[in-house]
Amino acid sequence: MNRLNQLIVPAVFVLATLTVLPACGAIEAEESGASGVPVQVIKLGQGATAGLNGKIIPDQSINIVSKASGKVAEVRVQEGSKVKKGDVLVQLETSELTQQVKQAEYSSTAAQAKLADTQAGARTQEITGLQSSILAAGGAYQQTTAAVEQAKAGLDLATSSYNRLRNAFESSSSVTQDDLDKGTLDYEKAKAGYEQALGAQKSAEAQLRGAEAKLELAKVGPTENTIKALQADVERLNATLELANSGLSNATITAPIDGVIVKKGISPGELAQAGVQILSLVNMDQVQVELSVMDSQITQVKEGMTVEVKVQNVPDKSFQGVISFVSPVANTNSNTFPVKVKVDNKDGLLFAGMVAEVQLNAAQISRLEVPKSAVVKKDQKEYLFTAEGSTAHLVEVKTEEKNQDWLYVMPNDKIKANQQIIVKPTDNLAEGTKVKAE
Protein backbone atom coordinates (compact mmCIF):
# COMPACT_ATOMS: atom_id res chain seq x y z
CA MET A 1 0.00 0.00 0.00
CA ASN A 2 3.02 2.27 0.29
CA ARG A 3 3.89 1.94 -3.37
CA LEU A 4 3.69 4.97 -5.63
CA ASN A 5 0.59 5.26 -7.76
CA GLN A 6 -1.38 2.73 -5.67
CA LEU A 7 -4.77 3.44 -4.24
CA ILE A 8 -4.40 4.49 -0.60
CA VAL A 9 -8.00 4.42 0.56
CA PRO A 10 -10.68 2.40 -1.34
CA ALA A 11 -13.02 4.62 -3.31
CA VAL A 12 -16.21 3.00 -2.09
CA PHE A 13 -18.42 2.85 0.93
CA VAL A 14 -16.84 0.09 3.01
CA LEU A 15 -19.01 -2.31 4.82
CA ALA A 16 -18.82 -2.44 8.58
CA THR A 17 -17.57 -5.65 10.19
CA LEU A 18 -20.10 -8.38 9.83
CA THR A 19 -20.70 -8.65 13.52
CA VAL A 20 -24.17 -9.63 14.49
CA LEU A 21 -25.55 -6.87 16.60
CA PRO A 22 -26.64 -7.87 20.10
CA ALA A 23 -30.32 -8.35 20.64
CA CYS A 24 -30.58 -5.31 22.81
CA GLY A 25 -28.43 -3.13 20.52
CA ALA A 26 -29.60 -1.59 17.30
CA ILE A 27 -33.07 -3.09 17.31
CA GLU A 28 -35.08 -2.70 20.46
CA ALA A 29 -38.38 -4.39 21.03
CA GLU A 30 -41.29 -2.07 21.41
CA GLU A 31 -41.77 -3.49 24.86
CA SER A 32 -39.74 -5.81 27.04
CA GLY A 33 -40.11 -9.45 26.03
CA ALA A 34 -41.82 -8.59 22.72
CA SER A 35 -41.65 -11.42 20.25
CA GLY A 36 -40.31 -11.11 16.68
CA VAL A 37 -38.65 -13.13 13.90
CA PRO A 38 -34.99 -13.63 14.81
CA VAL A 39 -32.72 -11.96 12.17
CA GLN A 40 -29.13 -11.05 11.62
CA VAL A 41 -28.44 -7.45 10.71
CA ILE A 42 -25.50 -5.37 9.50
CA LYS A 43 -24.95 -1.65 9.25
CA LEU A 44 -24.00 -0.09 5.92
CA GLY A 45 -20.61 1.60 6.19
CA GLN A 46 -19.66 5.28 6.05
CA GLY A 47 -18.25 6.81 2.88
CA ALA A 48 -14.57 7.56 2.58
CA THR A 49 -12.49 9.86 0.42
CA ALA A 50 -10.23 7.99 -1.96
CA GLY A 51 -6.59 9.00 -2.00
CA LEU A 52 -4.21 8.21 -4.90
CA ASN A 53 -0.49 8.82 -5.15
CA GLY A 54 1.03 9.98 -8.41
CA LYS A 55 3.92 11.86 -9.93
CA ILE A 56 3.77 15.33 -11.45
CA ILE A 57 4.81 15.68 -15.09
CA PRO A 58 4.74 18.68 -17.48
CA ASP A 59 1.52 19.15 -19.39
CA GLN A 60 3.62 19.86 -22.50
CA SER A 61 7.14 18.51 -23.02
CA ILE A 62 8.78 18.85 -26.43
CA ASN A 63 12.12 17.57 -27.70
CA ILE A 64 13.19 20.13 -30.30
CA VAL A 65 15.05 18.82 -33.35
CA SER A 66 16.48 20.46 -36.43
CA LYS A 67 14.65 19.74 -39.67
CA ALA A 68 17.83 20.34 -41.67
CA SER A 69 21.50 19.57 -41.22
CA GLY A 70 23.86 22.52 -41.00
CA LYS A 71 26.47 24.38 -39.04
CA VAL A 72 25.13 26.28 -36.02
CA ALA A 73 25.69 30.02 -36.32
CA GLU A 74 23.97 31.11 -33.10
CA VAL A 75 22.22 29.66 -30.04
CA ARG A 76 20.04 32.29 -28.39
CA VAL A 77 18.92 30.39 -25.28
CA GLN A 78 20.40 28.70 -22.25
CA GLU A 79 19.00 26.15 -19.84
CA GLY A 80 16.37 27.93 -17.78
CA SER A 81 15.54 30.50 -20.48
CA LYS A 82 11.84 31.38 -20.69
CA VAL A 83 10.63 31.61 -24.26
CA LYS A 84 7.46 32.50 -26.13
CA LYS A 85 6.01 30.64 -29.08
CA GLY A 86 7.83 31.77 -32.23
CA ASP A 87 11.00 32.98 -30.47
CA VAL A 88 14.20 32.09 -32.36
CA LEU A 89 16.14 29.44 -30.42
CA VAL A 90 18.90 28.34 -32.82
CA GLN A 91 20.11 29.83 -36.11
CA LEU A 92 21.99 27.75 -38.69
CA GLU A 93 24.25 29.25 -41.36
CA THR A 94 22.24 30.36 -44.41
CA SER A 95 24.68 31.67 -47.08
CA GLU A 96 24.37 28.63 -49.39
CA LEU A 97 20.64 28.34 -48.77
CA THR A 98 20.13 31.99 -49.70
CA GLN A 99 21.94 31.46 -53.02
CA GLN A 100 19.78 28.45 -53.76
CA VAL A 101 16.67 30.56 -53.18
CA LYS A 102 17.92 33.31 -55.53
CA GLN A 103 18.75 30.83 -58.26
CA ALA A 104 15.33 29.24 -57.96
CA GLU A 105 13.68 32.67 -58.07
CA TYR A 106 15.52 33.59 -61.31
CA SER A 107 14.55 30.32 -63.00
CA SER A 108 10.93 30.66 -61.95
CA THR A 109 10.73 34.27 -63.16
CA ALA A 110 12.19 33.37 -66.56
CA ALA A 111 9.77 30.48 -67.04
CA GLN A 112 6.78 32.66 -66.10
CA ALA A 113 7.90 35.34 -68.56
CA LYS A 114 8.26 32.79 -71.36
CA LEU A 115 4.81 31.42 -70.65
CA ALA A 116 3.29 34.90 -70.62
CA ASP A 117 4.91 35.82 -73.95
CA THR A 118 3.75 32.59 -75.53
CA GLN A 119 0.20 33.05 -74.30
CA ALA A 120 0.16 36.65 -75.56
CA GLY A 121 1.01 35.50 -79.11
CA ALA A 122 3.23 37.15 -81.75
CA ARG A 123 3.54 40.92 -81.79
CA THR A 124 3.35 43.13 -84.90
CA GLN A 125 7.12 43.52 -84.98
CA GLU A 126 7.56 39.75 -84.95
CA ILE A 127 5.06 39.34 -87.81
CA THR A 128 6.89 42.00 -89.83
CA GLY A 129 10.22 40.33 -89.15
CA LEU A 130 8.91 36.96 -90.28
CA GLN A 131 7.50 38.49 -93.44
CA SER A 132 10.89 40.03 -94.17
CA SER A 133 12.48 36.64 -93.67
CA ILE A 134 10.09 35.18 -96.24
CA LEU A 135 10.99 37.88 -98.78
CA ALA A 136 14.70 37.25 -98.21
CA ALA A 137 14.25 33.49 -98.50
CA GLY A 138 12.18 33.99 -101.68
CA GLY A 139 14.91 36.11 -103.23
CA ALA A 140 17.53 33.51 -102.38
CA TYR A 141 15.36 30.82 -103.91
CA GLN A 142 14.98 32.79 -107.16
CA GLN A 143 18.73 33.27 -107.34
CA THR A 144 19.39 29.58 -106.88
CA THR A 145 16.74 28.78 -109.50
CA ALA A 146 18.52 31.05 -111.99
CA ALA A 147 21.81 29.41 -111.09
CA VAL A 148 20.28 25.99 -111.74
CA GLU A 149 19.09 27.09 -115.18
CA GLN A 150 22.53 28.46 -116.02
CA ALA A 151 24.26 25.32 -114.74
CA LYS A 152 21.82 23.22 -116.79
CA ALA A 153 22.72 25.12 -119.95
CA GLY A 154 26.42 24.65 -119.21
CA LEU A 155 25.87 20.95 -118.61
CA ASP A 156 23.96 20.58 -121.87
CA LEU A 157 26.78 22.27 -123.77
CA ALA A 158 29.47 20.19 -122.07
CA THR A 159 27.48 17.02 -122.77
CA SER A 160 27.13 17.87 -126.46
CA SER A 161 30.85 18.62 -126.80
CA TYR A 162 31.80 15.45 -124.96
CA ASN A 163 29.55 13.33 -127.21
CA ARG A 164 31.00 14.94 -130.37
CA LEU A 165 34.62 14.41 -129.27
CA ARG A 166 33.97 10.81 -128.28
CA ASN A 167 32.35 9.98 -131.62
CA ALA A 168 35.17 11.62 -133.54
CA PHE A 169 37.82 9.89 -131.39
CA GLU A 170 36.27 6.52 -132.07
CA SER A 171 35.71 7.06 -135.83
CA SER A 172 38.88 8.88 -136.91
CA SER A 173 42.24 10.03 -135.75
CA SER A 174 41.44 13.73 -135.93
CA VAL A 175 40.70 13.85 -132.19
CA THR A 176 43.49 12.90 -129.85
CA GLN A 177 43.27 11.28 -126.46
CA ASP A 178 44.14 14.59 -124.80
CA ASP A 179 41.26 16.28 -126.58
CA LEU A 180 38.88 13.58 -125.32
CA ASP A 181 40.22 13.79 -121.78
CA LYS A 182 39.76 17.57 -121.79
CA GLY A 183 36.18 17.20 -123.03
CA THR A 184 35.49 14.58 -120.36
CA LEU A 185 36.80 16.87 -117.61
CA ASP A 186 34.68 19.78 -118.84
CA TYR A 187 31.63 17.51 -118.77
CA GLU A 188 32.31 16.33 -115.20
CA LYS A 189 32.75 19.93 -114.05
CA ALA A 190 29.52 21.02 -115.67
CA LYS A 191 27.68 18.07 -114.15
CA ALA A 192 29.03 18.79 -110.66
CA GLY A 193 28.12 22.46 -111.00
CA TYR A 194 24.61 21.54 -111.99
CA GLU A 195 24.18 19.18 -109.05
CA GLN A 196 25.54 21.82 -106.68
CA ALA A 197 23.11 24.38 -108.06
CA LEU A 198 20.24 21.93 -107.54
CA GLY A 199 21.32 21.40 -103.88
CA ALA A 200 21.45 25.15 -103.26
CA GLN A 201 18.03 25.51 -104.83
CA LYS A 202 16.54 22.85 -102.58
CA SER A 203 18.12 24.44 -99.49
CA ALA A 204 16.78 27.86 -100.44
CA GLU A 205 13.35 26.35 -101.02
CA ALA A 206 13.42 24.69 -97.59
CA GLN A 207 14.34 28.00 -95.93
CA LEU A 208 11.51 29.70 -97.77
CA ARG A 209 9.00 27.05 -96.67
CA GLY A 210 10.32 27.26 -93.10
CA ALA A 211 9.93 31.03 -93.01
CA GLU A 212 6.40 30.72 -94.35
CA ALA A 213 5.56 28.05 -91.70
CA LYS A 214 6.91 30.26 -88.90
CA LEU A 215 4.77 33.13 -90.09
CA GLU A 216 1.72 30.90 -90.23
CA LEU A 217 2.36 29.57 -86.68
CA ALA A 218 2.89 33.07 -85.38
CA LYS A 219 -0.44 34.14 -86.84
CA VAL A 220 -2.31 31.08 -85.48
CA GLY A 221 -0.68 31.23 -82.01
CA PRO A 222 0.75 28.52 -79.72
CA THR A 223 -0.87 25.08 -79.48
CA GLU A 224 -2.56 23.80 -76.33
CA ASN A 225 0.25 21.31 -75.77
CA THR A 226 2.83 24.08 -75.99
CA ILE A 227 1.03 26.06 -73.31
CA LYS A 228 0.67 22.97 -71.09
CA ALA A 229 4.38 22.21 -71.42
CA LEU A 230 5.33 25.76 -70.44
CA GLN A 231 2.87 25.75 -67.53
CA ALA A 232 4.33 22.46 -66.27
CA ASP A 233 7.79 23.98 -66.43
CA VAL A 234 6.60 26.98 -64.40
CA GLU A 235 5.03 24.70 -61.77
CA ARG A 236 8.19 22.61 -61.56
CA LEU A 237 10.38 25.64 -61.00
CA ASN A 238 7.91 27.10 -58.47
CA ALA A 239 8.11 23.83 -56.53
CA THR A 240 11.89 24.09 -56.59
CA LEU A 241 11.58 27.63 -55.24
CA GLU A 242 9.25 26.52 -52.45
CA LEU A 243 11.67 23.75 -51.51
CA ALA A 244 14.54 26.23 -51.41
CA ASN A 245 12.52 28.63 -49.25
CA SER A 246 11.58 25.77 -46.94
CA GLY A 247 15.24 24.85 -46.55
CA LEU A 248 16.08 28.43 -45.69
CA SER A 249 13.19 28.65 -43.23
CA ASN A 250 14.24 25.40 -41.55
CA ALA A 251 17.61 26.94 -40.78
CA THR A 252 15.84 29.12 -38.21
CA ILE A 253 14.63 26.95 -35.31
CA THR A 254 11.85 28.57 -33.26
CA ALA A 255 9.91 27.70 -30.10
CA PRO A 256 6.71 25.76 -30.88
CA ILE A 257 5.11 26.70 -27.53
CA ASP A 258 5.60 28.99 -24.56
CA GLY A 259 7.82 27.39 -21.97
CA VAL A 260 11.20 26.95 -20.33
CA ILE A 261 14.34 25.44 -21.84
CA VAL A 262 15.36 22.54 -19.58
CA LYS A 263 18.11 20.99 -21.70
CA LYS A 264 20.55 22.38 -24.28
CA GLY A 265 22.59 19.96 -26.33
CA ILE A 266 24.29 22.12 -28.97
CA SER A 267 26.60 25.15 -29.23
CA PRO A 268 27.68 27.59 -31.99
CA GLY A 269 30.08 26.04 -34.49
CA GLU A 270 28.73 22.51 -34.04
CA LEU A 271 26.92 20.60 -36.75
CA ALA A 272 23.19 20.11 -36.24
CA GLN A 273 21.93 16.84 -37.67
CA ALA A 274 18.43 16.60 -39.10
CA GLY A 275 16.11 14.77 -36.72
CA VAL A 276 18.53 14.81 -33.77
CA GLN A 277 17.40 16.50 -30.54
CA ILE A 278 19.14 19.77 -29.73
CA LEU A 279 16.88 21.29 -27.03
CA SER A 280 14.16 20.27 -24.57
CA LEU A 281 11.27 22.62 -23.84
CA VAL A 282 8.53 22.24 -21.23
CA ASN A 283 5.45 24.24 -20.33
CA MET A 284 4.65 24.09 -16.62
CA ASP A 285 1.76 26.60 -16.56
CA GLN A 286 -0.38 23.51 -16.34
CA VAL A 287 0.87 20.15 -15.09
CA GLN A 288 -0.43 16.62 -15.00
CA VAL A 289 -0.45 14.04 -12.24
CA GLU A 290 0.05 10.51 -13.52
CA LEU A 291 -1.84 7.88 -11.51
CA SER A 292 -2.28 4.13 -11.64
CA VAL A 293 -5.72 3.02 -10.45
CA MET A 294 -6.57 -0.54 -9.46
CA ASP A 295 -9.02 -2.42 -11.64
CA SER A 296 -11.49 -2.67 -8.75
CA GLN A 297 -11.79 1.14 -8.62
CA ILE A 298 -11.30 2.18 -12.25
CA THR A 299 -15.05 2.23 -12.99
CA GLN A 300 -15.50 4.84 -10.27
CA VAL A 301 -13.06 7.27 -11.91
CA LYS A 302 -14.52 9.35 -14.74
CA GLU A 303 -13.13 11.99 -17.07
CA GLY A 304 -14.17 15.46 -16.00
CA MET A 305 -14.31 14.65 -12.27
CA THR A 306 -12.86 17.38 -10.06
CA VAL A 307 -10.27 16.32 -7.51
CA GLU A 308 -8.13 17.85 -4.80
CA VAL A 309 -4.36 17.60 -5.18
CA LYS A 310 -1.89 17.94 -2.32
CA VAL A 311 1.91 17.98 -2.48
CA GLN A 312 4.09 17.37 0.56
CA ASN A 313 6.65 19.89 -0.69
CA VAL A 314 3.95 22.59 -0.73
CA PRO A 315 2.39 22.30 2.75
CA ASP A 316 -0.84 24.00 3.78
CA LYS A 317 -1.97 24.37 0.17
CA SER A 318 -4.18 22.26 -2.04
CA PHE A 319 -4.75 22.48 -5.76
CA GLN A 320 -7.89 21.77 -7.75
CA GLY A 321 -7.53 19.31 -10.59
CA VAL A 322 -9.66 17.66 -13.25
CA ILE A 323 -9.35 14.08 -14.46
CA SER A 324 -8.44 14.48 -18.13
CA PHE A 325 -7.73 10.90 -19.15
CA VAL A 326 -8.82 7.44 -18.05
CA SER A 327 -7.18 4.69 -20.07
CA PRO A 328 -9.41 1.83 -21.21
CA VAL A 329 -6.31 -0.38 -21.37
CA ALA A 330 -4.44 -1.65 -18.30
CA ASN A 331 -0.71 -1.20 -17.83
CA THR A 332 1.42 -4.03 -19.19
CA ASN A 333 1.82 -6.88 -16.69
CA SER A 334 -0.36 -5.03 -14.20
CA ASN A 335 -3.99 -4.76 -13.14
CA THR A 336 -3.77 -0.97 -12.85
CA PHE A 337 -5.01 1.60 -15.35
CA PRO A 338 -3.26 4.88 -16.29
CA VAL A 339 -5.16 8.00 -15.23
CA LYS A 340 -4.10 11.64 -15.71
CA VAL A 341 -5.18 14.71 -13.76
CA LYS A 342 -4.63 18.25 -15.04
CA VAL A 343 -3.72 20.88 -12.45
CA ASP A 344 -3.25 24.64 -12.92
CA ASN A 345 0.28 25.78 -12.03
CA LYS A 346 0.31 29.48 -12.91
CA ASP A 347 2.12 30.23 -9.64
CA GLY A 348 4.91 27.83 -10.53
CA LEU A 349 4.78 25.99 -7.18
CA LEU A 350 4.66 22.51 -8.71
CA PHE A 351 7.71 20.88 -10.29
CA ALA A 352 7.99 17.81 -12.48
CA GLY A 353 8.90 14.77 -10.43
CA MET A 354 7.10 15.82 -7.23
CA VAL A 355 4.88 13.21 -5.62
CA ALA A 356 1.27 14.33 -5.32
CA GLU A 357 -1.72 12.87 -3.48
CA VAL A 358 -5.00 13.10 -5.33
CA GLN A 359 -8.15 13.12 -3.20
CA LEU A 360 -11.25 12.09 -5.11
CA ASN A 361 -14.55 13.65 -4.17
CA ALA A 362 -16.31 11.11 -1.97
CA ALA A 363 -19.73 12.31 -3.11
CA GLN A 364 -18.82 11.36 -6.66
CA ILE A 365 -17.53 7.87 -5.92
CA SER A 366 -19.30 6.70 -2.76
CA ARG A 367 -20.98 3.35 -3.16
CA LEU A 368 -22.71 1.00 -0.76
CA GLU A 369 -21.76 -2.65 -0.51
CA VAL A 370 -23.98 -5.52 0.61
CA PRO A 371 -23.51 -9.29 0.64
CA LYS A 372 -25.37 -11.10 -2.10
CA SER A 373 -27.16 -13.11 0.60
CA ALA A 374 -29.03 -9.95 1.67
CA VAL A 375 -30.68 -9.41 -1.72
CA VAL A 376 -34.14 -10.81 -2.42
CA LYS A 377 -35.14 -11.25 -6.07
CA LYS A 378 -38.82 -11.11 -6.97
CA ASP A 379 -40.57 -10.44 -10.29
CA GLN A 380 -37.26 -9.64 -11.96
CA LYS A 381 -36.58 -6.95 -9.36
CA GLU A 382 -34.18 -6.79 -6.43
CA TYR A 383 -35.03 -5.89 -2.83
CA LEU A 384 -33.42 -5.46 0.57
CA PHE A 385 -35.06 -5.77 3.99
CA THR A 386 -34.20 -2.86 6.23
CA ALA A 387 -34.64 -3.03 10.01
CA GLU A 388 -36.12 0.12 11.46
CA GLY A 389 -36.78 -0.25 15.15
CA SER A 390 -38.30 -3.73 15.42
CA THR A 391 -39.99 -3.67 12.00
CA ALA A 392 -38.76 -5.02 8.66
CA HIS A 393 -39.35 -2.99 5.51
CA LEU A 394 -38.97 -4.22 1.94
CA VAL A 395 -37.05 -1.71 -0.25
CA GLU A 396 -36.44 -2.02 -3.99
CA VAL A 397 -32.80 -1.45 -5.02
CA LYS A 398 -30.51 -1.48 -8.02
CA THR A 399 -27.26 -3.38 -7.78
CA GLU A 400 -23.99 -3.81 -9.64
CA GLU A 401 -21.62 -6.76 -9.47
CA LYS A 402 -18.49 -6.34 -7.36
CA ASN A 403 -17.26 -9.92 -6.90
CA GLN A 404 -18.63 -13.38 -6.23
CA ASP A 405 -19.84 -12.50 -2.71
CA TRP A 406 -20.62 -8.77 -2.76
CA LEU A 407 -22.73 -6.30 -4.70
CA TYR A 408 -22.70 -2.52 -5.04
CA VAL A 409 -26.05 -0.92 -4.19
CA MET A 410 -26.98 2.44 -5.65
CA PRO A 411 -28.01 4.83 -2.83
CA ASN A 412 -31.57 6.15 -2.82
CA ASP A 413 -33.87 7.92 -0.36
CA LYS A 414 -34.54 4.63 1.49
CA ILE A 415 -31.05 3.08 1.38
CA LYS A 416 -28.33 5.17 2.95
CA ALA A 417 -25.13 4.83 4.92
CA ASN A 418 -25.48 3.68 8.56
CA GLN A 419 -28.78 2.01 7.77
CA GLN A 420 -29.34 -1.52 9.12
CA ILE A 421 -30.25 -4.25 6.68
CA ILE A 422 -31.16 -7.88 7.24
CA VAL A 423 -28.80 -10.51 5.87
CA LYS A 424 -30.03 -13.95 4.83
CA PRO A 425 -33.75 -13.03 5.00
CA THR A 426 -36.07 -16.03 5.33
CA ASP A 427 -39.34 -16.69 3.55
CA ASN A 428 -41.39 -15.70 6.62
CA LEU A 429 -40.24 -12.08 6.30
CA ALA A 430 -42.51 -9.55 4.62
CA GLU A 431 -43.20 -5.86 4.71
CA GLY A 432 -43.98 -4.84 8.30
CA THR A 433 -42.86 -8.12 9.92
CA LYS A 434 -41.75 -7.71 13.54
CA VAL A 435 -38.10 -8.74 13.96
CA LYS A 436 -35.50 -8.97 16.62
CA ALA A 437 -31.75 -9.06 16.19
CA GLU A 438 -29.77 -12.01 17.44
TADA-V300563 format. One record per pair of residues at least 24 apart in sequence whose C-alpha atoms are under 7 Angstrom apart, sorted by the first residue. I is the first residue (numbers start at 1). GAP is how many residues later the second one is. If there is no record, write none. Layout:
BEGIN
i->I gap->GAP
i->I gap->GAP
END
This chain:
BEGIN
i->4 gap->49
i->4 gap->50
i->5 gap->47
i->5 gap->48
i->5 gap->49
i->5 gap->286
i->5 gap->287
i->6 gap->46
i->6 gap->47
i->6 gap->286
i->6 gap->287
i->7 gap->44
i->7 gap->45
i->7 gap->46
i->7 gap->286
i->7 gap->287
i->8 gap->42
i->8 gap->43
i->8 gap->44
i->9 gap->41
i->9 gap->42
i->10 gap->40
i->11 gap->37
i->11 gap->38
i->11 gap->39
i->11 gap->286
i->11 gap->354
i->11 gap->355
i->12 gap->35
i->12 gap->36
i->12 gap->353
i->12 gap->354
i->12 gap->355
i->12 gap->356
i->13 gap->32
i->13 gap->33
i->13 gap->34
i->13 gap->35
i->13 gap->353
i->13 gap->354
i->13 gap->355
i->13 gap->356
i->14 gap->31
i->14 gap->32
i->14 gap->33
i->14 gap->355
i->15 gap->29
i->15 gap->30
i->15 gap->354
i->16 gap->27
i->16 gap->28
i->16 gap->29
i->18 gap->24
i->20 gap->418
i->21 gap->416
i->21 gap->417
i->22 gap->415
i->22 gap->416
i->23 gap->413
i->23 gap->414
i->23 gap->415
i->27 gap->362
i->27 gap->363
i->27 gap->409
i->27 gap->410
i->28 gap->361
i->28 gap->362
i->29 gap->361
i->29 gap->407
i->30 gap->360
i->36 gap->398
i->36 gap->399
i->36 gap->400
i->37 gap->397
i->37 gap->398
i->37 gap->399
i->38 gap->397
i->38 gap->398
i->38 gap->399
i->38 gap->400
i->39 gap->383
i->39 gap->396
i->39 gap->397
i->39 gap->398
i->39 gap->399
i->40 gap->382
i->40 gap->383
i->40 gap->397
i->40 gap->398
i->41 gap->379
i->41 gap->380
i->41 gap->381
i->41 gap->382
i->41 gap->396
i->42 gap->378
i->42 gap->379
i->42 gap->380
i->43 gap->375
i->43 gap->376
i->43 gap->377
i->43 gap->378
i->44 gap->324
i->44 gap->373
i->44 gap->374
i->44 gap->375
i->44 gap->376
i->45 gap->372
i->45 gap->373
i->46 gap->371
i->46 gap->372
i->47 gap->315
i->47 gap->319
i->48 gap->314
i->49 gap->310
i->49 gap->311
i->49 gap->312
i->49 gap->313
i->50 gap->309
i->50 gap->310
i->50 gap->312
i->51 gap->306
i->51 gap->307
i->51 gap->308
i->51 gap->309
i->52 gap->305
i->52 gap->306
i->52 gap->307
i->53 gap->238
i->53 gap->302
i->53 gap->303
i->53 gap->304
i->53 gap->305
i->54 gap->235
i->54 gap->236
i->54 gap->237
i->54 gap->301
i->54 gap->302
i->54 gap->303
i->55 gap->234
i->55 gap->235
i->55 gap->298
i->55 gap->299
i->55 gap->300
i->55 gap->301
i->56 gap->231
i->56 gap->232
i->56 gap->233
i->56 gap->234
i->56 gap->295
i->56 gap->296
i->56 gap->297
i->56 gap->298
i->56 gap->299
i->56 gap->300
i->57 gap->230
i->57 gap->231
i->57 gap->232
i->57 gap->295
i->57 gap->296
i->58 gap->224
i->58 gap->225
i->58 gap->226
i->58 gap->229
i->58 gap->230
i->58 gap->294
i->59 gap->224
i->59 gap->225
i->59 gap->227
i->59 gap->228
i->59 gap->229
i->60 gap->222
i->60 gap->223
i->61 gap->220
i->61 gap->221
i->61 gap->222
i->62 gap->218
i->62 gap->219
i->62 gap->220
i->63 gap->214
i->63 gap->216
i->63 gap->217
i->63 gap->218
i->64 gap->213
i->64 gap->214
i->64 gap->215
i->64 gap->216
i->65 gap->210
i->65 gap->211
i->65 gap->212
i->65 gap->213
i->66 gap->187
i->66 gap->206
i->66 gap->207
i->66 gap->208
i->66 gap->209
i->66 gap->210
i->67 gap->183
i->67 gap->207
i->67 gap->208
i->68 gap->182
i->68 gap->183
i->68 gap->205
i->68 gap->206
i->69 gap->203
i->69 gap->204
i->69 gap->205
i->70 gap->201
i->70 gap->202
i->70 gap->203
i->71 gap->198
i->71 gap->199
i->71 gap->200
i->71 gap->201
i->72 gap->196
i->72 gap->197
i->72 gap->198
i->72 gap->199
i->72 gap->200
i->73 gap->195
i->73 gap->196
i->74 gap->194
i->75 gap->192
i->75 gap->193
i->78 gap->183
i->78 gap->186
i->79 gap->182
i->79 gap->183
i->79 gap->184
i->79 gap->185
i->80 gap->180
i->80 gap->181
i->80 gap->182
i->81 gap->179
i->81 gap->180
i->82 gap->177
i->82 gap->178
i->82 gap->179
i->83 gap->175
i->83 gap->176
i->83 gap->177
i->84 gap->171
i->84 gap->173
i->84 gap->174
i->84 gap->175
i->85 gap->170
i->85 gap->171
i->85 gap->172
i->85 gap->173
i->86 gap->168
i->86 gap->169
i->86 gap->170
i->87 gap->167
i->87 gap->168
i->88 gap->164
i->88 gap->165
i->88 gap->166
i->88 gap->167
i->89 gap->164
i->89 gap->165
i->89 gap->166
i->90 gap->162
i->90 gap->163
i->91 gap->160
i->91 gap->161
i->91 gap->162
i->92 gap->159
i->92 gap->160
i->94 gap->154
i->94 gap->157
i->97 gap->147
i->97 gap->150
i->97 gap->151
i->98 gap->150
i->100 gap->144
i->101 gap->140
i->101 gap->143
i->101 gap->144
i->104 gap->133
i->104 gap->136
i->104 gap->137
i->105 gap->136
i->107 gap->130
i->108 gap->126
i->108 gap->129
i->108 gap->130
i->111 gap->122
i->111 gap->123
i->112 gap->122
i->115 gap->115
i->115 gap->116
i->118 gap->104
i->121 gap->97
i->121 gap->100
i->122 gap->96
i->122 gap->97
i->127 gap->88
i->130 gap->81
i->130 gap->85
i->131 gap->84
i->133 gap->78
i->134 gap->74
i->134 gap->77
i->134 gap->78
i->137 gap->67
i->137 gap->70
i->137 gap->71
i->138 gap->70
i->140 gap->64
i->141 gap->60
i->141 gap->63
i->141 gap->64
i->144 gap->53
i->144 gap->56
i->144 gap->57
i->145 gap->56
i->147 gap->50
i->148 gap->46
i->148 gap->49
i->148 gap->50
i->151 gap->39
i->151 gap->42
i->151 gap->43
i->151 gap->46
i->152 gap->42
i->154 gap->36
i->155 gap->32
i->155 gap->35
i->155 gap->36
i->155 gap->39
i->158 gap->28
i->158 gap->29
i->158 gap->32
i->159 gap->28
i->162 gap->25
i->258 gap->25
i->259 gap->24
i->284 gap->61
i->285 gap->59
i->285 gap->60
i->285 gap->61
i->285 gap->63
i->286 gap->56
i->286 gap->57
i->286 gap->58
i->286 gap->59
i->286 gap->60
i->287 gap->55
i->287 gap->56
i->287 gap->57
i->287 gap->58
i->288 gap->52
i->288 gap->53
i->288 gap->54
i->288 gap->55
i->289 gap->51
i->289 gap->52
i->289 gap->53
i->290 gap->49
i->290 gap->50
i->290 gap->51
i->291 gap->47
i->291 gap->48
i->291 gap->49
i->292 gap->44
i->292 gap->45
i->292 gap->46
i->292 gap->47
i->293 gap->43
i->293 gap->44
i->293 gap->45
i->293 gap->46
i->294 gap->41
i->294 gap->42
i->294 gap->43
i->295 gap->40
i->295 gap->41
i->295 gap->42
i->300 gap->65
i->302 gap->24
i->307 gap->51
i->307 gap->52
i->307 gap->53
i->307 gap->54
i->308 gap->50
i->308 gap->51
i->308 gap->52
i->309 gap->47
i->309 gap->48
i->309 gap->49
i->309 gap->50
i->310 gap->46
i->310 gap->47
i->310 gap->48
i->311 gap->44
i->311 gap->45
i->311 gap->46
i->319 gap->24
i->367 gap->41
i->367 gap->42
i->367 gap->43
i->368 gap->40
i->368 gap->41
i->368 gap->42
i->368 gap->43
i->369 gap->37
i->369 gap->38
i->369 gap->39
i->369 gap->40
i->370 gap->36
i->370 gap->37
i->370 gap->38
i->370 gap->39
i->371 gap->34
i->371 gap->35
i->371 gap->36
i->372 gap->33
i->372 gap->34
i->372 gap->35
i->373 gap->50
i->373 gap->51
i->374 gap->48
i->374 gap->49
i->374 gap->50
i->374 gap->51
i->384 gap->37
i->385 gap->36
i->385 gap->37
i->386 gap->34
i->386 gap->35
i->386 gap->36
i->387 gap->33
i->387 gap->34
i->387 gap->35
i->390 gap->44
i->390 gap->45
i->390 gap->46
i->391 gap->41
i->391 gap->42
i->391 gap->43
i->391 gap->44
i->392 gap->39
i->392 gap->40
i->392 gap->41
i->392 gap->42
i->392 gap->43
i->393 gap->38
i->393 gap->39
i->394 gap->36
i->394 gap->37
END
